[in-house]
Amino acid sequence: MTIRAVLIDVGGPILDEDHEYAAWDSFLVELLAQEGIPTGEEELSRLVLAATRRCARNPRSFLLWELCRPDVARFRRLRDAFREFQRRHLAEHYVPRLRPGAKEALEELSERYTLALAGNQPAWIKGALEEAGVLDLFSWQLVSEEMGVAKPDMLFFHMILDGLGVSPKDAVMVGDRLDHDILPARLLGMYAVRVLVGPYAEQIPISPLHCPDRTIGSLEELPAALEAMEVR
């Protein structure tokens, strides 16, 4: 196979967002306590993990339903409070953190392939990527907020490939989520590489199409993985 373009998820493979998930869970513990649903950190983590392993699209919304069911009104009220916290925290407290070795890996990849951002991110995140010295390594620099569509919508991937002028069979999607990254890429006919970082490393494939072509531990392993795919 010949690889022309590499689409790379932002949150997870490039940016370490583990601290963000920790903030979400701390908020949920307090929110549930105020609601009269005492749930300790250990129990909450167990519920999030169970939903994550099942490839639930929003594991924390799933756990809220588990704790509120069958009260739809209560679920929606708590979910909306959680979403508002996420929005506020992202705007006021989120600090982007480049994963160790990510910049060096991206620099190496950019010498051989056309790179594309492929992340569900707000537009301002590109300022952080530019400050980190990696934004200019990407030929496609639009993220979901600017595109008006987000993963796992297939249109998200079509827009990037069309923008690059690359066929799916000549492209690789690199991401940490089986549901958002691997599945839609494979449905489209792209190759898929899973990066085992962050909480979504716990996802378990629920169908053959959720299984990646390659699995790596970090972006530092990606150049060698792509080279091996090209010569097979």
Secondary structure, 3 states (H helix, E strand, C coil): CCCCEEEECCECCCECCHHHHHHHHHHHHHHHHHCCCCCCHHHHHHHHHHHHHCCCCCHHHHHHHHHHCCCHHHHHHHHHHHHHHHHHHHHHCCCCCECCCHHHHHHHHHCCCEEEECCCCCCCHHHHHHHCCCHHHCCECCCHHHHCCCCCCHHHHHHHHHHHCCCHHHEEEEECCHHHHHHHHHHHCCEEEEECCCHHHHCCCCCHHHCCCEEECCHHHHHHHHHHHHHC
